[in-house]
Amino acid sequence: KERMVTLIGILLFSHGSHHPDQQKQMDAIQKKVSSRFPNCVIKSASLIQGKEAIFSILEKMNHLGAERILLIPCFLFDGIHTQQSIPQLIQLFRSSYPSVPIKICDILGTDPQMIDIISNQITKNISY
C-alpha cells in the first residue's frame, strides 16, 4: 500500500540584522536543516524583513501544499517578538488560512542542549 506523505512547512525565523553576513549564516543553517528533513519545505526569514515578508513565506508554503507549518524561533530568550509580534502574525495567518495548522515551537534558549553548547564553547576557549 502506498503511504501518503504529509508535506510540512518549516519556517526558521530570527530577529535579523542589517549586517550582510547574517543572511548568509541563516541560509547556511536553513540548508543544513533542509538536508535532515528533505520531505519538508524549509524557509528562513528575519523579523527585520518585516511581518509582510514572513506572512508571504507562510502563504507560499500553503500554496506549495504544506498541510502543517512549524515556526522555529531562533531566539535565546523570550521577548516582545516571541510573545506578541509573531503570535499576532500567526493569528492573522489562521484567520486567512483556517485549515492549515500552524505551531510556534519553543525558543532555542529553553532547550537543555543549550547548556551543552555553552559548555562546549567554554571548553574550547578556556585556555585562550
C-alpha positions in Angstrom: 0.0 0.0 0.0 1.3 3.4 -0.9 1.6 5.8 2.0 0.8 9.4 1.6 3.4 11.8 2.8 2.2 14.9 4.7 4.0 18.0 3.4 5.2 20.1 6.4 6.4 23.7 6.1 9.1 24.8 8.5 10.0 28.4 8.9 13.2 29.3 10.8 13.0 32.9 11.9 15.3 35.2 13.7 15.4 38.8 14.7 17.8 39.6 11.9 20.4 42.2 11.3 21.4 44.7 8.7 24.8 43.1 8.6 25.2 41.3 5.3 26.7 38.1 6.8 23.6 37.5 8.9 21.5 36.3 6.0 24.4 34.1 4.7 24.6 32.5 8.1 20.8 31.9 8.3 20.9 30.5 4.7 23.6 28.0 5.8 21.5 26.9 8.8 18.5 26.5 6.5 20.5 24.4 4.1 21.8 22.1 6.8 18.3 21.7 8.4 16.8 21.0 4.9 19.3 18.2 4.4 18.0 16.5 7.5 14.3 16.9 6.5 14.2 16.5 2.7 10.5 16.0 2.6 9.7 19.3 4.2 9.5 22.8 2.8 12.1 24.8 4.9 12.4 28.5 4.6 14.1 31.2 6.7 13.2 34.8 7.4 14.1 37.5 9.8 11.8 40.0 11.5 13.9 42.8 10.2 12.4 41.9 6.7 9.0 42.8 8.1 5.9 40.9 9.1 4.7 41.1 5.5 7.7 39.1 4.3 7.1 36.4 6.9 3.4 36.2 6.1 4.3 35.9 2.4 6.5 32.9 3.1 3.7 31.3 5.1 1.3 31.8 2.2 3.9 30.3 -0.3 4.2 27.3 2.0 0.4 26.9 1.9 0.3 27.3 -1.9 3.0 24.6 -2.2 0.7 22.2 -0.4 2.0 22.3 3.2 -0.6 20.7 5.3 1.0 21.9 8.6 3.5 24.6 9.4 6.0 24.8 12.2 7.7 28.1 13.2 11.1 27.7 14.8 12.0 30.9 16.6 15.8 31.2 16.5 16.0 33.2 19.7 17.7 32.6 23.0 15.2 34.5 25.1 11.5 35.3 25.0 10.7 38.9 24.2 8.2 41.1 22.5 8.6 39.4 19.2 8.0 35.9 20.5 5.3 37.0 22.9 3.4 39.5 20.7 4.6 40.1 17.2 4.7 36.5 16.0 1.5 35.4 17.8 -0.3 38.3 16.1 1.1 37.3 12.7 0.0 33.7 13.3 -3.5 34.8 14.3 -3.7 36.8 11.0 -2.5 33.7 9.1 -5.0 31.4 10.9 -7.8 33.8 10.0 -6.8 33.8 6.3 -6.0 30.0 6.2 -8.0 28.3 9.0 -7.5 24.8 7.5 -3.7 25.0 7.9 -2.5 24.1 11.4 0.4 26.2 12.4 2.5 25.9 15.6 5.2 28.1 17.2 7.9 26.0 18.7 9.8 26.9 21.8 12.7 29.3 21.6 16.1 27.7 21.3 17.3 29.1 24.6 14.9 26.8 26.6 16.4 23.7 25.0 18.5 21.7 27.5 21.1 21.2 24.8 21.9 25.0 25.0 23.9 24.3 28.2 25.9 21.7 26.3 26.6 24.3 23.6 27.7 26.9 26.1 29.8 24.3 27.9 31.5 23.3 24.6 32.3 26.9 23.9 33.9 27.3 27.3 35.9 24.1 27.0 37.2 25.1 23.5 38.2 28.5 24.6 39.0 28.4 28.3 42.8 28.5 27.8 42.9 31.4 25.5 
